[in-house]
């Protein structure tokens, strides 16, 4: 039997980011009786199996309307498909309707979830050992993990940092910042958003510093009640500075695992010819997943067709549920901690609230919370590099009922009270 040493495998396998993703995905299975305010997955309240058949039929009818005969319809849905995807044109129509983003369908690569879109984009950008990725901190652990897989160091950019100064300092140190990763709408994990002025400033800095922006937007369709949606960076982008990552996990069908990347930047070859960055990402994808499941794409395509290519109205019930749950969490925290050492964010939408406490929060405390108090949440330490103790935890409102929120907050309040000095 071949024995392997972990030290002889890729260094990412011992990285905190990869361990974090597995830990966060699996902890709820170890404590099935605990109420989970940790999961960032969408609500299951409106799932209906009959929708899958309806979406598949709608997509097949769409293909017929495009002139495909029955053997071709079956081949498109059943066979290996085009590497860049078979619903790229429908994704482009969805972006035009919901986000006011005009997109050449050929600039779209349909991926296996947004996670593959991240890996492909970072793999393409990482060309030299001096390359680094900038990322707004705290940062979604998935982008950190994807960067580790392709040996791309991540430099954090905090809310107090001047992005231009960070870029200049990195270059002065001999590094080459390739892009800055940002989630402008209801970010995971902070729950916070960038206002319009901040978005415009970010685009101006990117142009000034010749930097790409990688915009991730899984939560943009879920503003709280009375909150107007702001234009995405990509919608404001006039210089093709933004590589736009999208996913239908939160707004479509999470089990389909369909995401996409809009990569409309031009790439010049040594012979002077030019193409799209999307074409280069497609080459990488052909060696990673070959193509995204055509059946899964057909389901998403059918849902887009069923809703006239807009998921805003299609997610009205979900938006109302998330907004009510978000308010229940922030109001519930205010009722339990009227004054003192505990504080929390009050996001204008999305899934997440961050609670700051006067003691370190780590996985050991999470296990204690699950085992002794019956409530799960996410230590914010998973979203930072380094070993500095983090005195905060993340709560998610998306996959719980109001009754579960009340019970979970009672349990969380008991834990916090018992931990106070």
The 8 nearest C-alpha neighbors of each residue, nearest first, counted from 0:
[[1, 2, 3, 4, 5, 7, 8, 6],
 [0, 2, 3, 4, 5, 7, 8, 6],
 [3, 1, 0, 4, 5, 7, 8, 6],
 [4, 2, 5, 1, 7, 8, 6, 0],
 [5, 3, 6, 7, 2, 8, 1, 9],
 [4, 6, 8, 7, 3, 12, 13, 9],
 [5, 7, 4, 8, 10, 9, 13, 3],
 [6, 8, 4, 5, 9, 3, 10, 12],
 [9, 7, 5, 6, 10, 4, 12, 3],
 [10, 8, 11, 12, 7, 6, 5, 13],
 [9, 11, 12, 13, 8, 14, 6, 7],
 [12, 10, 14, 13, 9, 147, 148, 17],
 [13, 11, 10, 14, 9, 17, 8, 18],
 [12, 14, 11, 10, 15, 18, 17, 5],
 [13, 15, 11, 16, 12, 17, 18, 10],
 [14, 16, 18, 17, 19, 13, 381, 384],
 [15, 17, 144, 19, 18, 14, 140, 143],
 [18, 16, 19, 20, 144, 15, 14, 21],
 [17, 19, 15, 21, 16, 20, 22, 14],
 [20, 18, 16, 22, 17, 21, 15, 23],
 [19, 21, 23, 17, 22, 18, 24, 16],
 [20, 22, 24, 18, 19, 23, 25, 17],
 [23, 21, 19, 25, 24, 20, 26, 18],
 [22, 24, 20, 21, 25, 26, 19, 377],
 [25, 23, 21, 22, 26, 20, 27, 38],
 [24, 26, 22, 28, 27, 23, 21, 29],
 [27, 25, 29, 28, 23, 22, 24, 30],
 [26, 28, 30, 29, 25, 31, 35, 24],
 [29, 27, 26, 25, 31, 30, 24, 32],
 [28, 30, 26, 27, 31, 25, 32, 369],
 [31, 29, 27, 28, 32, 33, 369, 26],
 [32, 30, 28, 33, 27, 29, 34, 35],
 [31, 33, 30, 34, 373, 369, 374, 27],
 [34, 32, 373, 374, 31, 30, 369, 35],
 [35, 33, 374, 375, 407, 373, 32, 36],
 [36, 34, 375, 37, 374, 33, 376, 38],
 [35, 37, 395, 376, 394, 375, 38, 396],
 [38, 36, 376, 35, 377, 395, 375, 394],
 [37, 39, 40, 36, 395, 35, 398, 397],
 [40, 38, 395, 397, 37, 41, 350, 398],
 [39, 41, 38, 398, 397, 42, 249, 253],
 [42, 40, 249, 397, 398, 43, 39, 253],
 [41, 43, 398, 44, 397, 40, 317, 45],
 [44, 42, 46, 45, 41, 398, 40, 47],
 [45, 43, 42, 46, 317, 398, 47, 41],
 [44, 46, 43, 47, 42, 317, 316, 314],
 [45, 47, 43, 44, 48, 50, 42, 252],
 [48, 46, 49, 50, 45, 51, 44, 43],
 [47, 49, 50, 51, 46, 52, 53, 45],
 [48, 50, 51, 47, 52, 53, 54, 46],
 [51, 49, 53, 48, 52, 47, 54, 46],
 [52, 50, 54, 49, 53, 48, 55, 298],
 [51, 53, 55, 50, 49, 54, 56, 48],
 [54, 52, 50, 56, 51, 55, 57, 49],
 [55, 53, 301, 57, 298, 51, 56, 302],
 [54, 56, 52, 58, 298, 57, 53, 297],
 [57, 55, 59, 53, 54, 58, 60, 52],
 [58, 56, 54, 60, 301, 59, 55, 61],
 [57, 59, 301, 61, 55, 60, 56, 297],
 [58, 60, 56, 62, 61, 57, 55, 63],
 [61, 59, 63, 57, 58, 62, 56, 64],
 [62, 60, 58, 64, 59, 63, 57, 65],
 [61, 63, 65, 59, 64, 60, 67, 58],
 [64, 62, 67, 60, 66, 65, 61, 59],
 [63, 65, 61, 62, 66, 60, 67, 59],
 [66, 64, 62, 63, 67, 61, 60, 68],
 [67, 65, 63, 64, 68, 62, 61, 71],
 [68, 66, 63, 71, 62, 65, 72, 69],
 [67, 69, 71, 70, 72, 63, 66, 62],
 [68, 70, 72, 71, 73, 67, 63, 74],
 [71, 69, 73, 72, 68, 74, 67, 75],
 [72, 70, 74, 68, 69, 73, 67, 75],
 [73, 71, 69, 75, 74, 70, 67, 68],
 [74, 72, 70, 76, 71, 75, 77, 69],
 [73, 75, 71, 78, 77, 72, 76, 70],
 [76, 74, 72, 73, 78, 77, 71, 80],
 [75, 77, 293, 73, 74, 294, 78, 72],
 [78, 76, 74, 73, 75, 293, 294, 79],
 [79, 77, 74, 75, 80, 76, 293, 73],
 [78, 80, 77, 290, 81, 293, 75, 292],
 [81, 79, 78, 82, 290, 293, 75, 84],
 [80, 82, 84, 83, 85, 290, 79, 291],
 [83, 81, 290, 84, 289, 80, 285, 281],
 [84, 82, 108, 81, 109, 281, 107, 290],
 [83, 85, 109, 81, 82, 86, 87, 108],
 [84, 86, 87, 81, 80, 293, 296, 83],
 [87, 85, 89, 88, 84, 300, 90, 296],
 [86, 88, 90, 89, 104, 84, 85, 107],
 [89, 87, 104, 91, 90, 86, 92, 85],
 [88, 90, 92, 86, 91, 87, 93, 300],
 [91, 89, 93, 87, 92, 88, 86, 94],
 [90, 92, 88, 94, 89, 93, 102, 104],
 [93, 91, 89, 95, 90, 94, 96, 308],
 [94, 92, 308, 90, 96, 91, 95, 309],
 [95, 93, 98, 91, 97, 100, 92, 96],
 [94, 96, 99, 100, 92, 101, 93, 98],
 [95, 97, 93, 94, 99, 98, 309, 92],
 [96, 98, 94, 309, 95, 93, 99, 311],
 [99, 97, 94, 100, 95, 96, 234, 230],
 [100, 98, 95, 96, 97, 234, 94, 101],
 [99, 101, 95, 234, 98, 94, 102, 233],
 [102, 100, 95, 99, 103, 94, 91, 234],
 [103, 101, 91, 104, 100, 106, 95, 94],
 [102, 104, 105, 106, 91, 101, 107, 263],
 [105, 103, 88, 106, 107, 87, 91, 102],
 [104, 106, 103, 107, 87, 277, 108, 88],
 [107, 105, 263, 277, 104, 262, 103, 261],
 [108, 106, 261, 104, 105, 87, 260, 277],
 [107, 109, 83, 260, 259, 110, 277, 84],
 [110, 108, 259, 84, 83, 258, 107, 87],
 [111, 109, 258, 259, 112, 291, 116, 115],
 [112, 110, 257, 256, 291, 115, 258, 113],
 [111, 113, 258, 257, 256, 114, 110, 115],
 [112, 114, 258, 116, 246, 115, 245, 259],
 [113, 115, 117, 112, 116, 118, 141, 111],
 [114, 116, 118, 117, 113, 111, 110, 112],
 [115, 117, 113, 119, 114, 118, 260, 110],
 [118, 116, 114, 120, 115, 119, 121, 113],
 [117, 119, 115, 145, 121, 120, 116, 122],
 [120, 118, 122, 116, 117, 121, 280, 115],
 [121, 119, 117, 123, 122, 118, 116, 124],
 [120, 122, 124, 118, 123, 119, 125, 117],
 [123, 121, 119, 125, 120, 124, 149, 118],
 [122, 124, 120, 121, 125, 119, 280, 126],
 [125, 123, 121, 122, 126, 120, 177, 130],
 [126, 124, 122, 123, 121, 130, 127, 151],
 [125, 127, 124, 130, 128, 123, 122, 129],
 [126, 128, 129, 130, 125, 175, 124, 151],
 [129, 127, 130, 126, 125, 151, 150, 131],
 [128, 130, 174, 127, 175, 131, 173, 176],
 [129, 131, 175, 127, 128, 176, 174, 125],
 [132, 130, 176, 152, 151, 153, 175, 177],
 [131, 133, 153, 178, 176, 177, 179, 154],
 [132, 134, 179, 154, 153, 155, 178, 180],
 [135, 133, 180, 155, 179, 156, 136, 154],
 [134, 136, 156, 181, 157, 155, 138, 137],
 [137, 135, 138, 157, 155, 156, 134, 383],
 [136, 138, 382, 383, 135, 188, 189, 139],
 [137, 139, 136, 382, 135, 140, 134, 383],
 [140, 138, 141, 187, 142, 382, 188, 143],
 [139, 141, 143, 142, 382, 16, 138, 144],
 [142, 140, 144, 143, 139, 145, 114, 20],
 [141, 143, 145, 144, 140, 139, 146, 117],
 [144, 142, 140, 146, 141, 145, 16, 147],
 [143, 145, 16, 147, 141, 146, 142, 17],
 [144, 146, 142, 148, 118, 147, 143, 141],
 [147, 145, 151, 143, 144, 149, 148, 142],
 [146, 148, 150, 144, 145, 149, 11, 151],
 [149, 147, 145, 146, 150, 11, 144, 151],
 [148, 150, 146, 147, 151, 122, 145, 121],
 [151, 149, 147, 148, 146, 152, 125, 11],
 [150, 152, 146, 149, 131, 147, 125, 153],
 [153, 151, 131, 132, 150, 154, 146, 147],
 [154, 152, 132, 133, 131, 155, 151, 134],
 [153, 155, 133, 132, 134, 156, 152, 131],
 [156, 154, 134, 136, 135, 133, 157, 153],
 [155, 157, 135, 136, 134, 160, 133, 154],
 [158, 156, 136, 160, 159, 135, 155, 137],
 [157, 159, 160, 156, 136, 135, 161, 137],
 [160, 158, 157, 161, 156, 162, 136, 135],
 [161, 159, 157, 158, 162, 156, 165, 164],
 [160, 162, 164, 163, 165, 159, 156, 158],
 [163, 161, 165, 164, 160, 166, 156, 204],
 [164, 162, 166, 165, 161, 167, 204, 208],
 [163, 165, 167, 161, 162, 166, 168, 160],
 [166, 164, 162, 168, 163, 167, 169, 161],
 [165, 167, 163, 169, 164, 168, 162, 170],
 [168, 166, 164, 170, 169, 165, 171, 163],
 [169, 167, 171, 165, 170, 166, 164, 172],
 [170, 168, 172, 166, 174, 171, 167, 165],
 [169, 171, 174, 173, 167, 172, 168, 175],
 [170, 172, 168, 169, 173, 167, 174, 166],
 [173, 171, 169, 170, 174, 168, 167, 175],
 [174, 172, 170, 171, 169, 175, 129, 168],
 [173, 175, 129, 170, 169, 172, 130, 176],
 [174, 176, 130, 129, 170, 131, 177, 173],
 [177, 175, 131, 132, 130, 178, 174, 166],
 [178, 176, 132, 175, 131, 210, 130, 211],
 [179, 177, 211, 212, 132, 210, 176, 133],
 [178, 180, 133, 212, 134, 213, 132, 181],
 [181, 179, 134, 213, 212, 214, 133, 135],
 [180, 182, 214, 135, 183, 213, 134, 215],
 [181, 183, 215, 186, 184, 214, 216, 180],
 [184, 182, 192, 193, 181, 186, 185, 216],
 [183, 185, 192, 219, 186, 182, 218, 216],
 [186, 184, 190, 191, 192, 349, 348, 218],
 [187, 185, 190, 182, 191, 184, 189, 188],
 [188, 186, 189, 139, 190, 185, 351, 138],
 [187, 189, 186, 190, 139, 351, 393, 138],
 [190, 188, 191, 187, 186, 353, 351, 352],
 [191, 189, 185, 186, 351, 346, 187, 188],
 [190, 192, 185, 189, 186, 346, 184, 193],
 [193, 191, 184, 185, 183, 186, 194, 190],
 [192, 194, 183, 197, 198, 195, 184, 191],
 [195, 193, 197, 196, 198, 192, 229, 183],
 [194, 196, 198, 197, 199, 193, 229, 230],
 [195, 197, 199, 198, 194, 200, 193, 201],
 [198, 196, 200, 194, 195, 199, 193, 201],
 [199, 197, 195, 201, 200, 196, 193, 232],
 [198, 200, 196, 202, 201, 197, 203, 195],
 [199, 201, 203, 197, 198, 202, 196, 204],
 [202, 200, 198, 204, 203, 199, 197, 205],
 [201, 203, 205, 199, 200, 204, 206, 198],
 [202, 204, 200, 206, 201, 205, 207, 199],
 [205, 203, 207, 201, 206, 202, 208, 200],
 [204, 206, 210, 202, 208, 203, 207, 209],
 [207, 205, 209, 203, 204, 208, 202, 210],
 [206, 208, 204, 205, 209, 203, 210, 163],
 [207, 209, 205, 210, 206, 204, 163, 166],
 [210, 208, 206, 205, 207, 211, 204, 240],
 [211, 209, 205, 208, 178, 177, 206, 212],
 [212, 210, 178, 240, 241, 205, 179, 177],
 [213, 211, 241, 179, 178, 180, 240, 214],
 [212, 214, 180, 242, 241, 179, 243, 181],
 [213, 215, 243, 181, 182, 244, 212, 180],
 [216, 214, 244, 182, 243, 245, 181, 217],
 [215, 217, 218, 219, 245, 182, 214, 244],
 [216, 218, 246, 219, 245, 215, 249, 247],
 [219, 217, 349, 220, 216, 221, 185, 184],
 [220, 218, 184, 221, 216, 217, 222, 185],
 [221, 219, 218, 222, 311, 318, 228, 250],
 [220, 222, 318, 349, 219, 348, 218, 223],
 [223, 221, 348, 226, 347, 349, 220, 224],
 [224, 222, 348, 322, 347, 226, 225, 221],
 [223, 225, 226, 322, 222, 319, 348, 323],
 [224, 226, 223, 227, 222, 347, 228, 322],
 [225, 227, 223, 224, 222, 228, 347, 348],
 [228, 226, 229, 225, 222, 223, 224, 347],
 [227, 229, 226, 222, 230, 219, 220, 221],
 [228, 230, 231, 227, 195, 194, 184, 219],
 [231, 229, 234, 232, 228, 235, 98, 195],
 [230, 232, 234, 233, 229, 235, 98, 183],
 [231, 233, 235, 234, 236, 198, 230, 241],
 [234, 232, 236, 231, 235, 241, 243, 100],
 [233, 235, 100, 231, 232, 236, 230, 99],
 [236, 234, 232, 233, 237, 231, 230, 199],
 [235, 237, 233, 234, 238, 232, 239, 240],
 [236, 238, 239, 235, 240, 234, 233, 202],
 [239, 237, 240, 236, 206, 241, 264, 202],
 [240, 238, 241, 264, 237, 236, 263, 242],
 [239, 241, 211, 238, 212, 236, 242, 205],
 [242, 240, 212, 239, 233, 213, 243, 211],
 [241, 243, 213, 262, 261, 212, 214, 244],
 [242, 244, 214, 261, 260, 241, 213, 215],
 [245, 243, 260, 215, 214, 259, 216, 261],
 [246, 244, 259, 258, 216, 113, 260, 217],
 [245, 247, 258, 113, 248, 217, 112, 259],
 [246, 248, 251, 250, 249, 258, 257, 252],
 [253, 249, 247, 252, 246, 251, 250, 256],
 [248, 250, 41, 247, 251, 253, 217, 252],
 [251, 249, 247, 248, 314, 310, 252, 246],
 [252, 250, 247, 248, 249, 253, 299, 302],
 [251, 253, 248, 255, 254, 247, 250, 299],
 [248, 254, 252, 255, 256, 249, 251, 247],
 [255, 253, 256, 252, 248, 257, 295, 251],
 [254, 256, 295, 253, 252, 257, 296, 298],
 [257, 255, 112, 254, 111, 253, 248, 258],
 [258, 256, 112, 111, 255, 247, 110, 246],
 [259, 257, 246, 112, 113, 110, 245, 111],
 [258, 260, 109, 110, 245, 108, 244, 246],
 [259, 261, 244, 108, 243, 116, 107, 262],
 [260, 262, 107, 243, 106, 242, 263, 244],
 [261, 263, 277, 242, 106, 276, 264, 260],
 [264, 262, 106, 275, 276, 261, 265, 277],
 [265, 263, 276, 262, 275, 239, 266, 240],
 [266, 264, 275, 274, 276, 273, 263, 267],
 [267, 265, 274, 273, 275, 276, 268, 264],
 [268, 266, 273, 272, 271, 265, 274, 269],
 [267, 269, 271, 272, 270, 273, 266, 274],
 [270, 268, 271, 267, 272, 273, 266, 274],
 [271, 269, 268, 272, 267, 273, 266, 274],
 [272, 270, 268, 269, 267, 273, 266, 274],
 [271, 273, 268, 270, 267, 274, 269, 266],
 [274, 272, 267, 266, 268, 265, 271, 275],
 [275, 273, 266, 265, 267, 276, 278, 272],
 [274, 276, 265, 277, 278, 266, 264, 263],
 [275, 277, 279, 278, 262, 264, 266, 265],
 [278, 276, 262, 280, 275, 106, 279, 281],
 [279, 277, 281, 276, 275, 280, 282, 274],
 [278, 280, 276, 282, 281, 277, 283, 275],
 [281, 279, 277, 283, 282, 278, 119, 284],
 [280, 282, 284, 278, 279, 283, 83, 277],
 [283, 281, 279, 285, 280, 284, 278, 286],
 [282, 284, 280, 281, 285, 286, 119, 287],
 [283, 285, 287, 281, 286, 282, 288, 289],
 [284, 286, 289, 282, 283, 287, 288, 281],
 [285, 287, 284, 283, 289, 288, 282, 281],
 [288, 286, 284, 285, 289, 283, 290, 119],
 [287, 289, 290, 284, 285, 286, 291, 111],
 [290, 288, 285, 286, 284, 287, 82, 291],
 [289, 291, 82, 288, 80, 292, 285, 81],
 [290, 292, 111, 110, 293, 84, 109, 288],
 [291, 293, 295, 294, 296, 290, 79, 111],
 [294, 292, 296, 76, 295, 297, 291, 80],
 [295, 293, 297, 292, 296, 76, 298, 77],
 [294, 296, 255, 298, 292, 297, 293, 299],
 [295, 297, 293, 299, 298, 294, 300, 292],
 [296, 298, 300, 294, 295, 299, 58, 55],
 [299, 297, 301, 54, 295, 55, 296, 300],
 [300, 298, 302, 296, 301, 297, 303, 295],
 [299, 301, 297, 303, 298, 302, 296, 58],
 [302, 300, 54, 58, 304, 57, 298, 299],
 [301, 303, 305, 299, 304, 300, 54, 298],
 [302, 304, 308, 300, 306, 301, 305, 307],
 [303, 305, 301, 307, 306, 302, 308, 300],
 [306, 304, 302, 303, 307, 301, 57, 54],
 [305, 307, 303, 308, 304, 309, 302, 313],
 [306, 308, 304, 309, 305, 303, 93, 310],
 [309, 307, 303, 93, 306, 304, 92, 310],
 [310, 308, 311, 307, 306, 97, 93, 96],
 [309, 311, 313, 312, 314, 308, 306, 250],
 [310, 312, 313, 314, 309, 220, 315, 97],
 [311, 313, 315, 314, 310, 309, 306, 316],
 [314, 312, 310, 311, 315, 306, 309, 316],
 [313, 315, 317, 312, 311, 316, 310, 318],
 [314, 316, 318, 312, 317, 313, 319, 311],
 [317, 315, 319, 318, 314, 320, 313, 45],
 [316, 318, 320, 314, 319, 315, 321, 42],
 [317, 319, 315, 221, 321, 316, 320, 314],
 [318, 320, 322, 316, 317, 321, 323, 315],
 [319, 321, 317, 323, 318, 322, 324, 316],
 [322, 320, 324, 318, 323, 319, 397, 325],
 [321, 323, 223, 325, 319, 324, 320, 318],
 [322, 324, 326, 320, 321, 325, 319, 327],
 [325, 323, 327, 321, 326, 396, 322, 320],
 [326, 324, 322, 328, 327, 323, 396, 321],
 [325, 327, 323, 329, 324, 328, 330, 322],
 [326, 328, 324, 330, 325, 331, 329, 323],
 [329, 327, 331, 325, 326, 330, 332, 324],
 [328, 330, 332, 326, 331, 327, 333, 325],
 [331, 329, 333, 327, 332, 328, 326, 334],
 [332, 330, 328, 334, 333, 329, 327, 335],
 [331, 333, 329, 335, 334, 330, 336, 328],
 [334, 332, 330, 336, 337, 331, 335, 329],
 [333, 335, 331, 332, 336, 337, 330, 329],
 [334, 336, 332, 333, 337, 331, 412, 409],
 [337, 335, 333, 338, 334, 332, 341, 339],
 [338, 336, 333, 334, 335, 339, 332, 341],
 [339, 337, 336, 340, 341, 333, 342, 335],
 [338, 340, 341, 336, 337, 342, 356, 357],
 [339, 341, 357, 356, 342, 338, 355, 336],
 [342, 340, 356, 339, 355, 336, 343, 354],
 [343, 341, 355, 354, 340, 356, 344, 339],
 [344, 342, 354, 353, 355, 345, 352, 341],
 [343, 345, 353, 352, 346, 354, 342, 190],
 [344, 346, 329, 343, 347, 352, 190, 191],
 [347, 345, 348, 190, 191, 344, 352, 185],
 [346, 348, 223, 222, 345, 226, 185, 349],
 [349, 347, 222, 223, 346, 221, 185, 322],
 [348, 350, 185, 221, 218, 222, 351, 190],
 [349, 351, 396, 395, 397, 321, 348, 39],
 [350, 352, 395, 190, 394, 349, 396, 188],
 [351, 353, 394, 344, 393, 190, 395, 354],
 [354, 352, 393, 343, 344, 392, 189, 394],
 [355, 353, 343, 392, 391, 342, 393, 356],
 [354, 356, 391, 342, 390, 343, 341, 353],
 [355, 357, 341, 390, 358, 391, 354, 340],
 [358, 356, 390, 340, 355, 359, 419, 341],
 [357, 359, 390, 356, 360, 419, 418, 389],
 [360, 358, 390, 389, 388, 361, 357, 391],
 [359, 361, 390, 378, 389, 391, 364, 358],
 [362, 360, 364, 363, 378, 365, 359, 380],
 [361, 363, 365, 364, 366, 378, 360, 377],
 [364, 362, 366, 365, 361, 367, 360, 368],
 [363, 365, 367, 362, 366, 361, 368, 360],
 [366, 364, 362, 368, 367, 363, 369, 361],
 [367, 365, 369, 363, 368, 364, 370, 362],
 [368, 366, 364, 370, 365, 369, 371, 363],
 [367, 369, 365, 372, 366, 371, 370, 374],
 [368, 370, 373, 374, 366, 367, 375, 372],
 [371, 369, 367, 368, 373, 366, 372, 30],
 [370, 372, 368, 367, 369, 373, 366, 374],
 [371, 373, 368, 369, 410, 374, 370, 414],
 [374, 372, 33, 369, 370, 371, 34, 368],
 [373, 375, 34, 33, 369, 372, 407, 368],
 [376, 374, 35, 369, 36, 37, 34, 33],
 [375, 377, 37, 36, 394, 393, 35, 378],
 [376, 378, 393, 37, 392, 379, 394, 375],
 [379, 377, 392, 380, 361, 360, 381, 393],
 [380, 378, 392, 381, 391, 382, 393, 377],
 [379, 381, 378, 382, 383, 389, 361, 388],
 [382, 380, 379, 383, 19, 378, 140, 16],
 [383, 381, 138, 137, 380, 379, 140, 139],
 [384, 382, 380, 137, 381, 385, 138, 136],
 [383, 385, 382, 386, 381, 380, 155, 15],
 [386, 384, 387, 383, 380, 388, 15, 381],
 [385, 387, 388, 384, 380, 383, 389, 15],
 [386, 388, 385, 389, 380, 384, 383, 359],
 [389, 387, 359, 386, 390, 380, 360, 361],
 [388, 390, 380, 359, 391, 360, 387, 379],
 [391, 389, 359, 360, 358, 356, 355, 357],
 [392, 390, 355, 354, 379, 389, 356, 360],
 [391, 393, 378, 379, 354, 377, 353, 355],
 [392, 394, 353, 377, 352, 379, 376, 378],
 [395, 393, 36, 352, 376, 351, 37, 353],
 [394, 396, 351, 36, 350, 37, 397, 39],
 [397, 395, 350, 324, 325, 398, 399, 321],
 [398, 396, 41, 350, 42, 321, 395, 399],
 [397, 399, 42, 41, 396, 40, 38, 400],
 [400, 398, 403, 397, 396, 404, 401, 36],
 [399, 401, 403, 402, 404, 398, 324, 396],
 [402, 400, 404, 403, 405, 324, 399, 327],
 [403, 401, 405, 400, 404, 406, 399, 407],
 [402, 404, 400, 406, 401, 405, 407, 399],
 [403, 405, 401, 407, 402, 406, 408, 400],
 [406, 404, 402, 408, 403, 407, 409, 401],
 [405, 407, 403, 409, 404, 408, 410, 402],
 [406, 408, 404, 410, 409, 405, 374, 403],
 [407, 409, 411, 405, 410, 406, 412, 404],
 [410, 408, 412, 406, 407, 411, 413, 405],
 [409, 411, 407, 413, 408, 412, 372, 414],
 [410, 412, 408, 414, 413, 409, 407, 415],
 [413, 411, 415, 409, 414, 410, 408, 416],
 [412, 414, 410, 416, 411, 415, 417, 409],
 [415, 413, 411, 417, 412, 416, 418, 410],
 [414, 416, 418, 412, 417, 413, 411, 419],
 [417, 415, 413, 419, 418, 414, 412, 411],
 [416, 418, 414, 415, 419, 413, 420, 412],
 [419, 417, 415, 416, 414, 420, 358, 413],
 [418, 420, 416, 417, 415, 357, 358, 356],
 [419, 418, 417, 358, 357, 416, 415, 340]]
